[in-house]
């Protein structure tokens, strides 16, 4: 398990989740897409509330911020 996945799982625990609502594969997919931890957390919250991963992902794509090569996050919309 990568360090970032471990950190994301800890983020969910710190916010009161008993377990991460996203699978390791889903977390890895979101990390590969270079989504911020905040956006990944928001997607996890949507999944926890009953939305499918694909629904949560589609909703977040309208409001996401991307990590650019210079290390900064910028809104894509």
C-alpha positions in Angstrom: 0.0 0.0 0.0 1.4 3.4 -0.9 2.1 6.1 1.6 -0.6 8.3 0.1 -3.3 5.6 0.4 -2.3 5.1 4.0 -2.5 8.9 4.6 -6.0 9.1 2.9 -7.3 6.2 5.1 -6.0 8.1 8.1 -7.8 11.2 6.9 -11.1 9.4 6.9 -10.4 8.0 10.3 -9.6 11.4 11.7 -13.0 12.7 10.4 -14.9 10.0 12.2 -15.2 7.2 9.6 -14.7 3.7 11.1 -13.3 2.6 7.8 -12.5 4.2 4.5 -15.6 4.2 2.2 -13.3 3.8 -0.9 -11.5 0.6 -1.9 -7.7 0.6 -2.4 -8.4 0.3 -6.2 -10.7 3.4 -6.1 -8.1 5.4 -4.1 -5.4 4.3 -6.5 -7.5 5.4 -9.4 -8.1 8.8 -7.9 -4.5 9.3 -7.0 -3.5 8.3 -10.6 -5.9 11.1 -11.8 -3.9 13.5 -9.6 -6.9 14.6 -7.5 -6.3 16.4 -4.3 -6.8 14.8 -0.9 -9.8 17.1 -0.3 -11.5 16.1 -3.5 -10.8 12.4 -2.8 -12.3 12.9 0.7 -15.4 14.5 -0.8 -15.8 11.6 -3.2 -15.5 9.2 -0.3 -18.2 11.1 1.6 -20.6 10.8 -1.4 -19.9 7.1 -1.6 -20.5 6.7 2.1 -23.9 8.5 1.7 -25.0 6.0 -0.9 -23.8 7.2 -4.2 -21.9 4.8 -6.4 -18.3 5.5 -7.0 -19.0 6.4 -10.7 -21.8 8.9 -9.6 -19.5 10.5 -7.1 -16.7 10.7 -9.6 -18.9 12.2 -12.3 -20.2 14.8 -9.8 -16.7 15.7 -8.7 -15.4 16.1 -12.2 -17.4 19.2 -12.6 -15.7 20.8 -9.5 -12.3 19.2 -9.3 -8.9 20.8 -8.9 -5.9 19.3 -10.6 -2.3 19.0 -9.4 -0.1 20.5 -12.1 3.6 19.8 -12.9 4.7 22.8 -10.9 3.2 21.3 -7.7 0.2 23.7 -7.4 -3.5 22.8 -7.4 -5.7 24.8 -9.7 -9.4 24.6 -10.5 -10.1 23.1 -13.9 -13.5 24.7 -14.4 
